[in-house]
């Protein structure tokens, strides 16, 4: 929200012209890392929906848990990465 209002977004001429080299690198990494994390959140949501569908159809049960376990592990890995990204990108000034 606030970055777009200040003209800071990928492809903005503001990034190249008005910011220092360090600020350009920071915002480049900011958008790449936040975008990649968002992509992985979408993938995790799809995996959870697939696992739910498999549970409902009986393809995942107490004898065959790998889909459900792996979807949960992937989701928690994405969450763990955000625990590091959030302070790095939003709390450090």
C-alpha positions as CSV (number, residue, x, y, z in Angstrom):
1,X,0.0,0.0,0.0
2,X,2.3,2.8,1.2
3,X,5.2,2.0,-1.1
4,X,2.9,2.3,-4.2
5,X,1.6,5.6,-3.0
6,X,5.2,6.9,-2.8
7,X,5.9,5.6,-6.3
8,X,8.0,2.7,-5.2
9,X,7.1,-0.4,-7.2
10,X,8.8,-2.7,-9.7
11,X,9.5,-0.9,-12.9
12,X,9.1,2.6,-11.4
13,X,11.4,5.3,-12.6
14,X,11.4,6.6,-9.1
15,X,13.5,3.7,-8.0
16,X,16.2,4.4,-10.4
17,X,16.3,8.1,-10.3
18,X,15.6,9.2,-6.7
19,X,16.9,6.4,-4.4
20,X,20.4,5.5,-3.5
21,X,22.0,2.3,-4.8
22,X,21.5,0.6,-1.4
23,X,17.8,1.6,-1.4
24,X,17.3,0.3,-4.9
25,X,18.9,-3.1,-3.9
26,X,16.7,-3.2,-0.8
27,X,13.4,-2.6,-2.6
28,X,14.4,-4.9,-5.4
29,X,15.0,-7.7,-2.9
30,X,11.9,-6.6,-1.0
31,X,9.6,-7.1,-4.0
32,X,11.3,-10.3,-5.2
33,X,11.3,-12.0,-1.7
34,X,7.7,-10.9,-0.9
35,X,6.5,-12.0,-4.3
36,X,8.2,-15.4,-4.1
37,X,6.7,-15.9,-0.7
38,X,3.3,-15.0,-2.0
39,X,3.7,-17.5,-4.8
40,X,4.7,-20.2,-2.3
41,X,1.6,-19.4,-0.1
42,X,-0.6,-20.0,-3.2
43,X,1.2,-23.3,-3.9
44,X,0.7,-24.3,-0.2
45,X,-3.0,-23.4,-0.3
46,X,-3.4,-25.6,-3.5
47,X,-1.5,-28.5,-1.7
48,X,-3.8,-28.2,1.3
49,X,-6.9,-28.2,-0.9
50,X,-5.6,-31.3,-2.8
51,X,-4.9,-33.0,0.5
52,X,-8.4,-32.2,1.7
53,X,-9.9,-33.6,-1.4
54,X,-7.8,-36.8,-1.0
55,X,-9.0,-37.1,2.6
56,X,-12.6,-36.7,1.6
57,X,-12.3,-39.4,-1.1
58,X,-10.6,-41.8,1.3
59,X,-7.2,-41.7,-0.6
60,X,-5.5,-40.4,2.5
61,X,-6.3,-42.3,5.7
62,X,-4.5,-43.5,8.9
63,X,-2.5,-46.0,6.7
64,X,-1.6,-43.5,4.0
65,X,-0.8,-40.1,5.5
66,X,2.0,-38.9,3.3
67,X,0.0,-36.3,1.3
68,X,-1.5,-34.8,4.4
69,X,1.8,-34.8,6.2
70,X,3.8,-33.3,3.3
71,X,1.2,-30.6,2.6
72,X,1.4,-29.6,6.3
73,X,5.2,-29.7,6.3
74,X,5.3,-27.5,3.2
75,X,2.8,-25.0,4.7
76,X,4.8,-24.7,7.9
77,X,8.1,-24.3,6.0
78,X,6.5,-21.4,4.1
79,X,5.3,-20.0,7.5
80,X,8.8,-20.4,9.1
81,X,10.4,-18.5,6.2
82,X,7.9,-15.7,6.7
83,X,8.9,-15.5,10.4
84,X,12.4,-14.5,9.2
85,X,11.3,-12.4,6.2
86,X,8.9,-10.2,8.1
87,X,11.3,-8.8,10.7
88,X,14.0,-8.5,8.0
89,X,11.8,-6.5,5.6
90,X,9.3,-4.7,7.8
91,X,10.8,-4.2,11.3
92,X,14.4,-3.3,10.6
93,X,14.8,0.4,9.9
